[in-house]
Amino acid sequence: MKVLGIYGSPRPGGNSDLLLDRALEGANAAGAEVERIYVRDLKISGCLECGGCDETGACVIADEMEAVYPRLREAEIIFMAAPMFFYGVPAQLKALVDRSQALWSGRRLEKTLEQRQRYDHGRGYFIGVGATRGKTLFDGSKMMAKYFYEALDKSYAGGLFYTAVEKKGHIRDHAQALQEAYDLGRKAVLGVRP
Ligand SMILES: Cc1cc2nc3c(=O)[nH]c(=O)nc-3n(C[C@H](O)[C@H](O)[C@H](O)COP(=O)(O)O)c2cc1C
């Protein structure tokens, strides 16, 4: 089984990175083949809303997102991790998500209305961290994750969300969170509902 981890933070070795590392370790221990995308290392421009993909299912922009599309399609399970920036995800990750509109358009071109009500190509999870304790901190990002995964023909299967985590590496003080991330990765691959 192919598992893809999307690292959404601009800060290398930060809290969401550490949690995603653990989730992927769990997935690997359960027998998955694991790949990683570090969004901070890629040059991905935002969607132009030009309508090009409505006609073809392909994006007109030639940049490093081209290498990401096949990996999004091929993975059976995706884990995406990110810090909250102003109650959303960092702009670099949001650009990748917005560019998945091409996959959304492709789905509309290839499938009937009935087929589009099913999401047959796997599952996606989201791991979020933030500094505050706001009750609604992850609401917008959870919706974003759901529709991102649906564009990829995957169903959103939930995730892990930690508040009051701020400094780089702070999450290391939360052994339980790191264990939960490992368990999420393992259980997702084994097909056990986390
Ligand atoms: C530009 C910016 C915006 C932020 N906005 C929020 C926010 O709206 N809510 C919040 O709880 N934390 C916010 N934070 C704090 C980060 O989410 C927090 O430090 C997180 O642990 C960073 O995770 P990382 O190490 O994976 O990058 C913000 C941080 C930055 C740099």
The ligand as an SDF file (V2000), in Angstrom:
LIG
                    3D

 31 33  0  0  0  0  0  0  0  0999 V2000
    2.1390   33.4210   10.5270 C   0  0  0  0  0  0  0  0  0  0  0  0
    1.6760   32.6340   11.7250 C   0  0  0  0  0  0  0  0  0  0  0  0
    0.3210   32.6240   12.0240 C   0  0  0  0  0  0  0  0  0  0  0  0
   -0.1560   31.8800   13.1020 C   0  0  0  0  0  0  0  0  0  0  0  0
   -1.4950   31.8760   13.3540 N   0  0  0  0  0  0  0  0  0  0  0  0
   -1.9700   31.1110   14.3540 C   0  0  0  0  0  0  0  0  0  0  0  0
   -3.3800   31.0690   14.6250 C   0  0  0  0  0  0  0  0  0  0  0  0
   -4.1980   31.7050   13.9540 O   0  0  0  0  0  0  0  0  0  0  0  0
   -3.8140   30.3060   15.6410 N   0  0  0  0  0  0  0  0  0  0  0  0
   -2.9500   29.5750   16.4140 C   0  0  0  0  0  0  0  0  0  0  0  0
   -3.4060   28.8910   17.3240 O   0  0  0  0  0  0  0  0  0  0  0  0
   -1.6120   29.5770   16.1710 N   0  0  0  0  0  0  0  0  0  0  0  0
   -1.0980   30.3230   15.1810 C   0  0  0  0  0  0  0  0  0  0  0  0
    0.2630   30.3350   14.9100 N   0  0  0  0  0  0  0  0  0  0  0  0
    1.1710   29.4770   15.7110 C   0  0  0  0  0  0  0  0  0  0  0  0
    1.5060   28.1370   15.0550 C   0  0  0  0  0  0  0  0  0  0  0  0
    0.3450   27.4780   14.5680 O   0  0  0  0  0  0  0  0  0  0  0  0
    2.1980   27.2150   16.0840 C   0  0  0  0  0  0  0  0  0  0  0  0
    3.3970   27.8230   16.5250 O   0  0  0  0  0  0  0  0  0  0  0  0
    2.4890   25.8260   15.5840 C   0  0  0  0  0  0  0  0  0  0  0  0
    2.8810   24.9960   16.6610 O   0  0  0  0  0  0  0  0  0  0  0  0
    3.5840   25.7870   14.5180 C   0  0  0  0  0  0  0  0  0  0  0  0
    3.6900   24.4760   14.0200 O   0  0  0  0  0  0  0  0  0  0  0  0
    4.9580   23.9970   13.1430 P   0  0  0  0  0  0  0  0  0  0  0  0
    6.1150   23.9140   14.0990 O   0  0  0  0  0  0  0  0  0  0  0  0
    4.5580   22.6550   12.6190 O   0  0  0  0  0  0  0  0  0  0  0  0
    5.1670   24.9870   12.0610 O   0  0  0  0  0  0  0  0  0  0  0  0
    0.7660   31.1110   13.8760 C   0  0  0  0  0  0  0  0  0  0  0  0
    2.1360   31.1410   13.5690 C   0  0  0  0  0  0  0  0  0  0  0  0
    2.5840   31.9060   12.5120 C   0  0  0  0  0  0  0  0  0  0  0  0
    4.0750   31.9230   12.1990 C   0  0  0  0  0  0  0  0  0  0  0  0
  1  2  1  0
  2  3  1  0
  2 30  2  0
  3  4  2  0
  4  5  1  0
  4 28  1  0
  5  6  2  0
  6  7  1  0
  6 13  1  0
  7  8  2  0
  7  9  1  0
  9 10  1  0
 10 11  2  0
 10 12  1  0
 12 13  2  0
 13 14  1  0
 14 15  1  0
 14 28  1  0
 15 16  1  0
 16 17  1  0
 16 18  1  0
 18 19  1  0
 18 20  1  0
 20 21  1  0
 20 22  1  0
 22 23  1  0
 23 24  1  0
 24 25  2  0
 24 26  1  0
 24 27  1  0
 28 29  2  0
 29 30  1  0
 30 31  1  0
M  END
$$$$
